[in-house]
């Protein structure tokens, strides 16, 4: 049981007690527990959607010296803005913008994620919100191409 909790925690990024409860609800079915945690995480992310995002970072990305992106990704606190998961999300989103060439934030959020076609970008951001516990939003971006 302890190994399952640890494995579930590593897979989902959820807390120990949340993993323990999910495994209990799922009758020790690991895949079912993942589904339970993801549903709860997305519900929590939806609740955080209205909270103000006063911190964040600018992420730049240049691909083959031909495509450049500057992204403003916002969160609620500087603590999360310095977090490696948040920084990784910003980098992945900048790569997404370079690859897809979306015109605006709404279009970007609806596009399939380049590293996992089964996810849309909006779902990727909601997963990060669930892991980090703060509202995250793409404020704006610009893309240049030669």
Secondary structure by P-SEA (a helix, b strand, c coil): caaaaaaaaaaccccaaaaaaaaaaacccaaaaaaaaaaaaaaaaaaaccccccbbbbbbbbccccbbbbbbbbcccccccccaaaaaaaaaaaaaaaacccccaaaaaaccccccccccaaaaaaaaaaaacbbbbbcccccccc
